[in-house]
Amino acid sequence: MVFSPPPDPSRDQHNGAALTAEESRRLAERERQVKNQANRWFILLLAVGLGLGGLTAWGVVKLLSNLGLTGSDQPGLSQPRN
């Protein structure tokens, strides 16, 4: 199976002519905008994930405390029995 090489960004995809300086500038500007948008999405998703993870951890600790499985409010468990 023969694969074609990846497209060259300095060439026009329709007729193979070299891009003008204006087209290259617009292409570079668009690339910068896409990278900035991807960076914003990454930070947003990271913040949401950390927030949900923190809430989940807090809920699990609260649930375990209510069920008496943490031992924090049972001082008799940390002392040896007679």
JOSULDA-V580741 format. One record per run of one state. SS is the DSSP state (H for helix, E for strand, - for the rest). FROM is the first residue (numbers start at 1). TO is the last residue. If there is no record, write none. Layout:
# JOSULDA-V580741
ss:SS from:FROM to:TO
ss:SS from:FROM to:TO
This chain:
# JOSULDA-V580741
ss:- from:1 to:10
ss:E from:11 to:11
ss:- from:12 to:17
ss:E from:18 to:18
ss:- from:19 to:20
ss:H from:21 to:66
ss:- from:67 to:74
ss:H from:75 to:77
ss:- from:78 to:82
